[in-house]
Amino acid sequence: MQPSPTRDLIVGLFVASGLAALAYLSIQVGGMAYTGPGGLELRATFEEVGGLRPRAPIAIAGVKVGQVSHIELDPELRARVTLDLDPGLRLPIDTSARIVTSGLLGDQFIALEPGAEDDILKPGGEIGFTESAISLESLIGKFVNDAGLDEGKAE
């Protein structure tokens, strides 16, 4: 077989495009993404965050508007979550945040519900109305423990 620079170039481009596709898929599956410069940073405090993790999405009406940047304990031993949101958002001060699960056993994310106030949350502000994650294990435990309570009561 004769050496051919054109064939070698085509094979090289094919291999390079395959490696680029593999790298792209690895980044997408791993959940890494470039989000650009920081936006509107807010905080919310929850009693229980469940399986919420940094880089978890934040959504309003199902549309992703940011991600969780940091989770830590506050001095009162509650979970303080730092939210990195789109800088163009203008959220009222009575906005509420709740931790929800996508699907039955899916990943957890934060759903924001904007309020009706005219005043807007400033960068570094605190979302005052929060609803913690619901633990599936505690719900099952409550159901199992409370199931037989009515049987022993006399009428």
N, C-alpha and C positions, 0 to 999 in steps of 0.2 A: 504494500500500500504506500502510495506516494505521500510525503508530508504536504499538508495543505494549510496555509495560514488562515484562510477563510473558515475552514471547518473548525480549526482550533479556537478561533475567535467566537464562533457560534456556540461551541460546547462550553467555553469559559463563561459566556454571558448566561447560558442556561443554568449552569451550576451556581453562579453568583445570584441569579434571581431566585433560585430554590433556597439558598441560604438566607436571603433577605426575607422571603416568605416565612421560613422557619423562625427567624428571629422575631418577626412581627407577631406570629401566633403565640410564641412563648411569652412575649410581653403582655398580650391581651389575656391569655389564660392566667398569668400570674397576677393580674389586677393592677399592674403598674401603668401609670399614665402621666403625661406631663400636663399639669393643670395651669401652667402659666404663673404669672405673678399673683401674690396673695390678694384676696379681695376683701369683702366685708367680714370682719371677724367678730363673732358673737359667742356668748357662753350660755350654757343651760345646765342646771343641776337636777340630777335624777336620784331617786332612792335606789333603783336597780337598773343596770344597763344590760344585763343578760349577756348575750354574745356579741354585742356591738363592738366593733373594732375600729381603729384608726383607718382612714380612707374609705369608710362606709359612706354610701351616698346619702345626700339630703335632698328631699323632693318636696315640691309644692304641687298638689293636684296631679301627682305621678310624673312630673317633669323634674329632672335632676337640676338642682340649682347650686350644688356645692358638695362638700365632703367633710367628714369628721377629721380634724387635724390632730387632736390630742385628747386623751382621757386620763384624769388624775383624781385623787381623793382631795376633798376640801377639808378644812379644819374640823368640820362637824361629821367627818367620815361618810360623806355622801359623794357620789360620782359627779365630778365637774367635767363637762364635755365642751371642748372648744370647736366651734363650727366655722369653717372657711367657706363663705358664700360668694356668689356672683356680686361684684361691686356695684352693679346697676340696680340691685334690689332695693326697694324702699318698703321695709316691713314696719307695720304699726307696732306701737309698744305693747299692745295686748295680743301679740302673736303667740300661739301655743305650739309646743313641740312634743311629739310623742314618739316612742320607739315602737316600731311595728316590724312584722316579719313578712317577707315576700313569700307567699304560698304557705303551706302548712308547716314545713320544716326548713324553709329557705333562710337566706341571710337576713340579718336585721339591718334596718336603716332608720333614719329619722324623717318623719313626715311633719312638715310645718303647715299650720293653718293660720293665715293672716287674719288679724282682727279688724275692727272697724274704727279704731281711734285715728285722729288726725296726726298726732305726734308720731315721729319716726324713730326707730332704734338707731342709735349712733354706733360707729365702730367701737368695739370693746364693751358694748352693752350686754345686758343680761336678759334672757327670755324668762319671764317670771312664771308662766303657766306651762308645766311639764307633766307628762304622763309616762311613768316608768314602763319598762318591758314586762310583759306577762310571761311568767315561767310556766312552761308546759308541765314540768314535774310537779309544781305546787298545785296546779289545777287538777291534775290527776289525783294527787294526794288528798285534796279537799273532797273530790268526788267520791273516792274510795272510803274516806273516813266519815263523810256525812251521809252515805247511802243508807246505812242501817239505823239511823237515829229515830225515824218515825215509827219503826216496827215495835219498839218497846213501850210506846205511850199508850195509856189506857184511855178509852173514850167515855 
